[in-house]
Amino acid sequence: MEDKHDEYSLETDDIKFIWGKKSCTDLSDLGANLYTMNDIDIVYEKENNKYVLGIETAYIFENHAAECSYLKDCLAAFTKYMDDNRLKKNEPYRLFMNNLYTNMRADSIGELYTNFKIFVDGFCNQDMDTHVCEYCDGSRPLAFGRTNSQQISIRHQNEIIACAYDKKVAAGKIKYCPMCGKKLKKGDTR
């Protein structure tokens, strides 16, 4: 039986691989293609005549700054691709009489670049230090027992505790809020 994997690694009947930056976690010895794990890639949908941007999001980062660093690296790779191929990077974003969202599907690679740049800039300019989670700030219990006097909640010093009638029944240290995923600071004394 003949292996047709290589024949289809850049194009199938439905899509064509345009470009990508292979992830460092992809252990294959292949260049970026449809079947490698890519941090960022562009494919062309033949039936819809659209370019589609893919971003690998199966990573867990320490904090928002690390997430932004990853996205900015992807944007820098995309910028290099645009420059190397002399493609237009200043495609205007059509706000009015259009959908108000950054689409990762576009009519041109230039439009795709503009949409991704707007997304990265907006995502990385969020003020994540003002993030408010009613669970990890201690104002709302994670769970209640049979009565409101029985509860599990996050308390000071990164501790999750179970209380019954104002008495601590069990406790344990935690590093992340189980509800929002925010890393809890050591020695936090809410």
Secondary structure, 3 states (H helix, E strand, C coil): CCCCCHHHCCECCCEEEEEEEECCCCCCCCCCCCCCCEEEEEEEECCCCEEEEEECCCCCCCCHHHHHHHHHHHHHHHHHHHHHCCCCCCCCCCCCCCCCCCCCEECCHHHHHHHHHHHHHHHHCCCHHHCCCCCCCCCCCCEECCCCCEEEEEECCCEEEEEECCEEEEEEECCECCCCCCECCCCCCC
